[in-house]
Amino acid sequence: MFTPVRTLLIAAALGGCALVQADPLLDFGVFTAPTQRAIAEPVVSWVVHPQPKAYCRTTSPQDGSVAWRDACVVWHKATARCTIVTPTSTTHSQLGHLFLHCIKGG
């Protein structure tokens, strides 16, 4: 049997869950792998830098780049290389999103 105090504690705990907002960088949606790839088997580097977008703008050589949120990716098709650049703190979802831009070439 629940006492009034115990019921209040449970209600407070459950109510607190509603205050937590989802991180927009967390995406667990299922997707289909792209069939059209600019780079079929890329060599991927991950650089941690305090200013990712500035780093991507100055990276050479590159065939293209995409900035997303606070990170970016650059790619070079001739060498089949991609460089993902993020700040110190990032998410798996952000890394995956940038990797998809790399293999699709945009």
C-alpha positions in Angstrom: 0.0 0.0 0.0 1.3 3.5 -0.9 1.4 6.1 1.9 0.8 9.7 1.0 4.5 10.6 1.3 5.5 7.6 -0.9 2.9 8.6 -3.5 4.2 12.2 -3.4 7.8 11.0 -3.9 6.9 8.8 -6.9 4.8 11.6 -8.5 7.7 14.0 -8.0 10.2 11.5 -9.6 7.9 10.9 -12.6 7.1 14.6 -13.0 10.9 15.3 -13.1 11.2 13.1 -16.1 9.0 15.3 -18.1 11.3 18.2 -17.5 14.2 16.5 -19.3 14.4 17.6 -22.9 15.8 15.4 -25.7 19.2 16.3 -27.1 18.6 17.3 -30.8 21.9 15.6 -31.7 20.6 12.2 -30.5 18.9 10.5 -33.4 18.2 6.8 -33.3 16.1 6.8 -36.4 16.7 4.0 -38.9 17.8 5.0 -42.3 18.7 3.2 -45.6 22.4 3.2 -46.6 23.0 5.4 -49.6 23.5 3.5 -52.8 25.0 6.5 -54.7 28.4 7.2 -53.0 30.9 9.8 -54.0 33.5 7.9 -51.9 32.8 4.2 -51.7 35.4 3.2 -49.1 36.7 6.3 -47.4 39.6 6.6 -45.0 38.2 8.6 -42.2 40.1 10.9 -39.8 38.6 12.5 -36.7 40.1 15.8 -35.6 39.1 17.4 -32.3 39.5 21.2 -32.6 38.1 24.1 -30.6 36.9 25.9 -33.8 35.8 23.0 -36.1 34.2 25.2 -38.8 37.3 27.5 -39.1 39.4 24.4 -39.3 37.3 22.9 -42.2 37.4 26.2 -44.1 41.2 26.1 -44.2 41.7 22.4 -44.8 43.3 21.6 -48.2 42.9 19.7 -50.5 39.2 19.3 -50.4 36.4 18.7 -52.9 33.7 19.8 -50.5 32.7 20.3 -47.0 29.5 20.4 -44.8 29.1 22.2 -41.5 26.5 20.8 -39.2 25.7 22.2 -35.8 29.1 22.8 -34.2 31.1 20.4 -36.3 32.0 19.8 -40.0 33.4 17.3 -42.5 35.7 17.8 -45.5 36.4 15.2 -48.2 38.8 14.6 -51.1 37.7 12.1 -53.7 41.1 11.5 -55.3 42.5 10.2 -52.1 39.2 8.8 -50.8 39.7 10.7 -47.5 37.3 12.3 -45.1 38.1 14.4 -42.1 35.4 14.9 -39.5 36.1 17.8 -37.2 34.3 18.2 -33.9 34.8 20.1 -30.6 35.8 18.0 -27.6 32.3 17.1 -26.7 30.1 15.5 -29.4 27.6 12.7 -30.0 27.6 9.5 -31.9 24.7 10.8 -33.9 26.7 13.9 -35.0 29.7 11.7 -36.1 27.4 9.4 -38.0 25.6 12.4 -39.7 28.9 13.9 -40.8 30.2 10.5 -42.0 27.1 10.1 -44.3 27.9 13.6 -45.8 31.4 12.3 -46.5 30.4 9.2 -48.4 27.7 11.0 -50.3 29.9 13.8 -51.2 27.6 16.5 -49.9 
